[in-house]
Amino acid sequence: MPGTCSSESTSVLEETRWFSIGRLKQIWQNGESWIGLAVAGAAILVCYGFALGLPFFFDDLPILTWLSHHGWGDIWTSSESAYYRPLTFVIYKFGQIFPPGVKQVVLHSVNLIVLWLNSALLMKIARLCGRSSVEALLGGSLLVVFPFAYHTIPWVTALGHPLVTLLVLLAVYAALEGERVASLRWWGGSLLAIALAPFAHESGPAASIIVGGVILLHYGLRRGRFRLARIPLGVVLGGVLNLAAVIVRSSIPGIAGVRLLSPECWIQNTTYFLHGLIYPLSPLIGWLVQKVGWQDLALVQVTAVIILAVVIFLGVRTRDWRWVGICLFWWGCAALPAILALEFNYLYISPRLHTLSSVGSVMLWAWILTELVRLLTAGWSRRLLGILLAGTIVTQNVLFLNNQRQLFESLNRVYQQVLAAAQPEENAPLGFVNLPIALASAEKTYPLILENVIFIPWYSNVGEFIEVNGGWRASDGVIFTPVRTESSEVFGAQGEGLDWDAMRQFAIDHRTVWLVRYFNTEFSLEKVGSILVGCGAIESAPPIQFVGGPVIESVSTQELAEGRWAVTLNWRASGPVDGEIFVHVRDENGIIVAQADGPALGGMVPIWLWQAGDCITDVRTIAIPFGVEAESLQVQVGVYNSVGRFPAFMDGIRVPEDVVPVAVIYP
């Protein structure tokens, strides 16, 4: 019968549907660890995969330079600029055995791998503490995309932050397993990680406190009472090991001592770390600060109180006090050393200091989202709401990290050109003009965080950058304001500022001079030439002569890229000249399609600074506009002043309109 057939078909469809859902659940339960690892790995590649193409920069420069002049033993018995992180430095030293180009990839990979391991361990710890697999996966994912780690992972010598986090996670995981199965072997692993943590980063001494607190809160609190009998000897031994490590650290010459701030500074610093605790809501706070003008510290504090009220409400309903306590305890203990000892100005420019405390933050938010979804909905609507809330946080963090990636890549593009310029031996010594040392976001997303990328710090230079990333070249960087093009994202350039005369001397002192230009949100490095003094008198019959002015001895052209050409004019000066130079590019019909007018060397050395006997190599970049259709283009040069053009002669014959055709390019 039709009705019977329809009923049987419906039954089969329902069985098939529920079988599929059941199969998905089974796959999840059987392989949740592998799924978590895959999700974390994919997220890391999306957010930080670009780091594999970065050079060494910022504090990589002085630290790796120090390591190149010190042996393995020095790492453990001395410090670099008051930093004593021997375990982290050993990894850097190992990376230096690889050849240039490879060692950058290797050491950047270490940061990515450590972040991946941190995510995996967090998920394991959450499961050991009785959290669901979904909540554990969410926590591990949030750790990967935690926004204030945007410096920590792409920057090689920030490894100390994720590394100490890895050691603390290992110590907690091993201690939980040791208590769960009553195994001294696991506790031995925990104690080893606790002992090593202070040698990875200054926040390492917090490891024993975090481990002890987690064990106490998870195993020692049952039915509202402390079960002190369950507090193992390992917690005490961990504290002793950390204390011993602190004593060893303090005995190393040159280590900066700990100086506690005055109590009035602690509230401001605590608010800074509250900013990391409530980070999913921080973009809203940032918007209110920028658009409405509200006070940032007060907003963070008020938001933290609201979140605390939500946590208390959910805690009462779920009775998950132990887990909530673990999350907040982890966050507080990890943040406390910096709260007590570091100036707020230092915290503001160092979001990487949130790395260790971020574990507690993301675990708390994974719990909040999970419990809110359970409270508000059921069935498929619960899943959809969970996906929406978690997806919103993850998406906004990924978008933020993508914005930071753009800053990194924008700087990296011009610095890769710096390395390419330094590669040929004949270019040295090189001089770089207006090389940007840093970029910052035009608009801040987070009110208490400076969102910037620094490639060359004020205590380093471009020569050290080239040396650390490849091979030594005598190189300097300077600032020349008359040709500097600012962008809203740039602050600071490499080197001291020069005037006109100093710029001429700079061009004399360097075999090649390179100018950084900014156009359409991109930086480009252009070779603009140099000056050789003492070339002698001008020949009696020069190829190209401007009466009362300089001569052109030779001209060459080179295609740099599609639509971009370098025209090199080799001048010889008879002395200072009151005039200007123009370079025009015309098509077959005589129409000007491009020009590169102005002083020599990218606008930095005008002819009224030229001295008799100067040989000036003047490289001008010509950009042919898109859509120009011509088989050939003629490059023309002239010199003029307020009176008119200088008479121009080519092979002894005066040229029409005193404009000399010097080269032909074929676009």
N, C-alpha and C positions, 0 to 999 in steps of 0.2 A: 504494500500500500504506500501511496505517496507520503502520507504522514509518518509512517514507520521509517521509511527510508530517510526522510529529513531528520527525524529524531536521532537515528543511528549516526548520520553524518555529523550532526552537532556534537554528539558524544565523542566521536573520534577526534574532532577538532579541539575540543576541550582537553582531551587526554594528551594530544600532541602539544598543545600550548603549555600545559602544566609540566609535561615531560621536559620541554625546552627550558623553562624557568628552573626546574629542579636540576637539570644538567648544569645550568649556569652556576647555580649555588654550589653544586658538587665540585665543579672546576675551581671555583673561588676557594672553597674550603681546602681542597687538596693542594692548591698552588698559590695560596695567598702571599707567601713570602716571595715567590718568584714574580708574581704580579706587582707587588710593592716595589721590588728592586727595578723592574722594568719601567714602571711609572716614574720613579725617582730619576732613573738614568735618562729617560726621555726628557723630563723637565729640565734637568741640568744641561743637557745638550742644547735645548731651545733657549734657555736663559743665559748660559755661560759658554756655549761652544765657541763663540768668537774669541775667547781668551787664548785659545790654542794658537792664534795668529798674532798675538801681541808680543812686543819685545820686552826686555827688562826696562822698568821705568821707576820713577819716584824713589822710594827708599831702597829699591833693588840696586841702585847705582852705588851709594856709599857702602852698603852691606856686602854686596858681591865683590866690590873692590877690596874691602877689608879682608874678605875670605881668600881672595887670590894671593894675598901677601902673608897669610898665616896658615900654619899646619893644623892637622887634626887635633893635636894636643892643645894648641892655643885656644881652640874653640871652647874647651872645658876649663881652662885656667885663666882666661882673660875675657874682657868684654869689648864690645864695639859701641862707642858713644853711650856708655852706661847701660847698654842692653846686654843682658846675659840670658840667652835662649839657646843653650848648646845643643839640645836635641833637635830643635828646628834648624839650627845652623849646620848640623851634620847632614841633613837632607839637602840643603843648598850646596854644600861642599861636594856631595856625591853628584849632584846635577852638573857641576862644573867639569866633570871628566868627559862630558860629551862635547862634540865639536860645535862651533857657533851655528846657530840655526836649528840645531837639534836640541841643545840644552834648554832653549827657551820653551820648546814644546813639552819636553820632559817635565820641567819644573811647574809649568802651568797645569799639566795633567795631574800632578800630585794634588793640587788644590781641589780639582774637580773630583778626583777619586775620594779624597777625604770627606768632602761634602756628601758624596753618595753613600759612603760608609756611615756617616752620621745619621743620615735619613734612615738607613736600614736598622741601625741600632735603636734609634728612637722607636721605630715600629715594634721591634722585639721587646723593648722595655714596657711599652704600653700593653702588649699582649700578656707579658708576665704579671703585670699589675691588674689583670682581669678586664682590660678594655676590649671592646669588640674589634674585629678585623677592619671594619669600615672606619671606625674612629682612629685606629692605628695608622691606616693608610692615609687618612686625611692629615693627621699630625705630621707624618713623614713628608707629605707633599708640601705642607705649609712651611716646613723647615727649609726645603729646597728653594722656595720662592720668597722667603723672608726678605723684605725689601732692603733692610739696613745692612745686608751682607753684600751690597753691590760693589764695594771696594774689596771685600775680603777674598773673594774667589778669583777675580781677574788679576789680582796683584800678587806676585810671587811671594814677596817677603811679608805679606800679611798672613802667611801660613800658620803662624803661631796661634792665631785665634781659632780657626777650625781644628787645628791639631790638638790644642788643649781641650776643646770640646769633645773630640774623638776619645781622648784618654779618659775624660770624666764619664762619658757614655759607656765606654768599655768597663770602667770600674764599677759603675752602677749595675750594668747588666750582669757582670760576673758575680757581684755580691748577691743580687737577687737570685741567680741560679744557685749560688753556693748555699743560700738559706733554704731554697726550695728543695734541693736534693741532699742537704746537709753534707756538702763536699768541701774539704779543705783545699782541693785542687783549684776549684773555682775561686775560692777566697784568695788563694795565692796569686791568681791572675789579677784579681781586683787590687790587691796590695801593690803589685808591680806597676799597674797603671797609675795608682795614686802617687807612688814614689816618683814616677817619671813626669807627671803633670807640671810640677813647678819648674822643670827644666825645659818646658816647651814655651811657657809664657808666664808673665808675672801673676796672672789670675789663677795659676795652677794650685796654690795652697788652698783654694776653696774646694778642691776635689774631695778631700776627706770629710769636710763638713757636709757637702752635698750627698755623698754616699751614706754617711751616718744618718742624715735626716731622712733620706728615702727609705732606708731599712727600718728605722724607728717608726716612721709613719705607716709603712706598709705592713710590717710584721709586729710591731710593738703596740699598736693601737687596735684593740679588739674589744668590742662591746663597751666602748667608752672608757676603758681602763688601759693604763700602761702595763705592758707585759715585759718588764725589764729583763726577765730571764731569757728573752729571745734576742736581746742585744748582744751580738757576738763579740768576741775578743778582737775580731778583725776590724771593727769600727775604731776601737782604741788604738790598735796598731797602725791603722791608716793615719790617725791624727799624729802619732809619734813620727811616722815617716815624713809627713808634710812638714812638721816642725824641724826635723833634721835637715830636710831639703832647704828650708828657709835659712837655717844657720849656715849651711854650706854656701848658699848664694851670697849671703852677707859677708862672707870671708874673701870673696873674689875682689881683687883691686879694681877700683873704678866704678863699682856698682852704685847706682844712685840710691840713697837711703829713702825710706818711706817717711813722708811728712803728712800728718793728718791736717785736713782743713778745719777751719773754725766751724762750729755747729750751724751758723747761719747759712753757710754754703750748702749744707747737706740737703735742705729742703729743695733748693733749685736743682741740685744734682739728682735727687730722687725723682723729681718731676721729669727730668730728662729720660730716666729709665722707665718711668710710667708711660712715657711716649712709646717705648718699645713694647710695653705690655698691652697697650690698647691700639696697636698699630693698624688693625683693619679699619678703624674709625678715623685714623689720622688724616687721610685725604680730605675728609669733610671738615676737620678742624683747620687744616691748611687753607681750604677755600674760605672759611669764615674769617680767618686772620687776614688773608689778602684782599678779599672782596668787600668784607663788611668792616674790617678793622678791629675785630675783637682781640683781646689779649691772649697770646698763645699759651703762656704758662698756666693761666687761670682756666682756660678751656681744657687743657690736658688734665688738670686736677679734677675739675667737675666731671669730665667724662670718666675718669678713673673711679670716682665715687659711684657713678651710675652703673658702671660695669660690676663693681663690687656688690652693689645691691642685687643685680641680676644673678651673680654667682651665689650669693647667700640664699636667694629664693630657690634657685635650682638645687643647691646643696640640701636645703631642707626637704625638698620633694624627693630627691634621689638618694639621700644619705650617702653621697659619694665624698664625704669629708676627707677621707684619707687621700684620694686621688687629687682633689682640689688642693689639699695641703702640700702634696708633693710638687705640684705645678708651681704654686706660689713660693714655696720654700726654695725650689731650684732657681727661680727667677731672682728672688731676693738675695740669696747667698752669692750668686754669680755677679750681681750688680754691686754688692756692698763694697768691695775693695775700691772700685772706681768712684763710688759715691763719696767715700770718706777721704780719698787722697788726690783726686784729679780736679783741676779747675774746669768750670763749666765751658769756658772758651775752648779748651782742649777736647772736651766731650763733643761739642757742637761740630767740630771738623773731623771727628773720628767715629762715625757710625758703626765701624767694625767692632767697637767695644760692646755692642749688643749681642755679639755672636754667641757667647756662652749662655747668657741669660735668655736668648731666643728660644732655647729648648723648652724652658718652662712656659714661655708665652704661647708657642704654637700648640703645645699639649693642652693648655687651658682652653684655647679657642676651639680646638678640635672637640673638646668635651662640651663647651658651650653650644656649639652648633648642633652637635648630636642630640643633646638633651632638649634644646629648643624645638628641634624638628619632632622629636618624640612627644613633646608636650602639646604641640599645636595641631598635629595632623595624624592621620593613620593611612595605611594602605599605599596606593600609588601616589596619592597627593603628598604623603610624607616623603617619598623618594624624590618627587619633583621639587619640593621645597628644599630638601637637603642639597640637591644638585644646584639649585638656584643660589642658595646662600654660600655654599662652598665655592661654587663657580665664580661668584661675584668677587670674593676675596682673592682667589687665585688669579683671576683675570686682571684685576686692578694691580696686583703685584707684578704680574708678568709684563703688563704694559709699562709700568714704572721701570722695571729692569730693562725693557727694550729701549726706553728713552736714554737710560744710562749707557746702554750698548752703543747707541748712536754717537754719544760723546766720545767714548773710547775709540770707536772706529774712525771718527773724524780726525782726532789727533793722530791715530795710528797711521792713517794714510799719508799725512805729511811727514811723520817720522820715518816711515819706510822709505820715503824719498830722500830723507837725510842720510840714511844708511846706504842707499844706492849711490848718492853723490860722493860719499866718503870711500866707496869701494876702490875706484881707480887711484893708484898711487900718485899719478900726475896731478890730481886735484889738490893735494895737500901742500901747504896748510889752507884749510877752508875757513871762510868767514860767513856766518849766517846772520841775516838781518830780519828782525821782527818775527822770530820763531816763537809761536805761542807756547807757553809753558803749561797752560791749564785751560780747561773749559768748564763752564758752569751752566746749569739749566736756566733758561730765561725766567721761568716761573717755578717756584718751589712747590713741591707736592706735600712735603712734610714740614711743619713749622719749626721744629727744633733740630732739623738736620740740614747741613750744607750739602747740596747735591752737586758735586763737582768731581772732576777727574784731573789729577796733576801728573804730568809726565816728567818734568824736570823741576825738582824743588829748588828753593832759593840758595841752598847750600851745596848745589852741584852745578854742572855745566854741560853743554852739548858735547864737549870733547870727552867727558867721562861717559856720557850716554853711548857715544860711538865705540869707545874702548870696551865697555862692558858687553856690548852686543855684537862685537865682531873683532875689531882690531884697532889699535891706537892710531889716531890721526890728530895732528895739531889743529885744533878747531876752536873758534870763539864765536860767541853770539852777542849781538848788540841790538840796540833799539834806535831806529831813525824815524822820528815822528813825521817829517814831511811826506813820507811815502807810506805811512802806516794806515791801513784800513781797518777800523774797529768793527767788530760784530757785537751784538748784544750778549753773546755767550762767551766772549773772550775776556779774561782779565790777566794782565801781566805778560811780559815777553822776556826772552832770555837775554841777559846782559845789561850793561850800562847804556845810558842814552848818549848819543853823539851829536855834535853840531856839524856844519858843512865841512869845515877844515879837518875835523877829526875823522869824518867819513872818508875824505880823500886819502888820509893816511891809512885808514883801515883797509881800503882797497889796495894800497901799495903793499901793506904787510902780508896780504894773503894772495895765494896764487889764483884762487877762484873765490868769487863772492856770490852768495846765493840769497835771494830775496823771497820771503813768503808773502804771497798775495791772498786775499780773501775775496771770493766772488760766488754768489748764489749758494751760500751756506757751506762752501767747500774751501779748503786751503790748498794752495799749490805752491810748490817750491820751484823757483826759476833761477837758472844760472844767468847772472847779469854781467859778468866780466871781471876785469881787474885792471890794475895800472902798473906799468913797468917804467921806472924813472931812468934817466941817463941814456936814452936811446940815441942821442946825437942830433945833429942838424937835419932838416928836411932836405931830401934830394932835390937837385935842380929841376928835374922833370918828373914830378910825382904823377901816378896814374890819374888821381882825382884830386883837384885842388880848389879850395874856396879862397878867393883873393882876400887877404886880410884875416884869414882864419886858418883852421887846421886842414890837413890832407887826409884822404882815405887811401891806405896802402893796399888793402885787400878786403874782399867781401866773400862770405860763404853762407850757405843756407843748409838747414837740416830740418826734416819733418819730424816733429816730436810726437804727434798723434794726429788722428784724422782731424783736419781743419786747423791744426796748430803748427806753426813753423817758427824756428829760431833763425834769425838773421844776425850774423856776427859781423860787425863793422870794426876793422882794425884801423884806428886813427893814430896820427902823429901830430903833436901840438907844437905850434911855434910860440906859444905863450898864452896868457889869459885873453879871452875874447868876450866882448859884450854881445852876446847873441844866444840864440836858441836853435835846436836841431829839430827837424821834422822828418819823419819816415812815412811815406805813403805807399799804398799798394793799389794799383789801378788795373782794370780789366782791359780787353782789347779795344773798347770804345773810349778809353780814357777816364772812365768813372772810378772814383775812389771807393773801394770796397772795404778797406781796413787801413788803420794807421797806428803808429807807435811813436808819437811825438814826445818831446821832453828831454831832460838832461840824460846823460849817459848813465849806465849802470842802474837801470830801473828808476831813474829820477833822482839819484843820490849824488852824482858828481857832475854838475853843470860845467860848461866850457869856460866860464869865467874863473874856475878853479884850476884849469889845466895850466901846467907850466911848460916852458920850452924844454924839449927833450923827453916829454912824457909820451909813452906808447900806451894807448887806451884800447883795451879789448872791450867793446860795447856790444853785448848780446841783447837783442830785442825780440820779444815773443810776439808773433803776429797771429791773431785769431781770425780766420776766414769765416765770415758769417754763414750759417746754414742756408742753402738755397742758391748760393752764387754759382752760376754755370759759366765756366770759362776754361778753355784748354790751357791757357797760361795767364799768369799775372805778373806784372812788372813792379819791382820794388824800386822806389825813387827816394833820393835823399837830398835835403837842402839845409842851408843855414841862413838865418835871418835875424834882424834886430828891428828896432823901432823905425829905422830909415827904410829898410827893405831887405830883399834877399842879397846875400853875398854873391858876387860874380863867380860862377862855377865853370871849371874847365876840366875836360876829360881828354887825356892824351894831347894836351896843348890846345884843344879846340873848345871854345865856349859853347855850352849846351843851351838849347832853347829854354827860356823861362827860368834859367839858373837852377834847374832841377835835374839831378844826375840819375840816370837809370843804372843801378848798381847790380841788379840780379833779376833772374826770372825764376818763378816757382810754378810748379805744375800741380794744381790741386786735384 
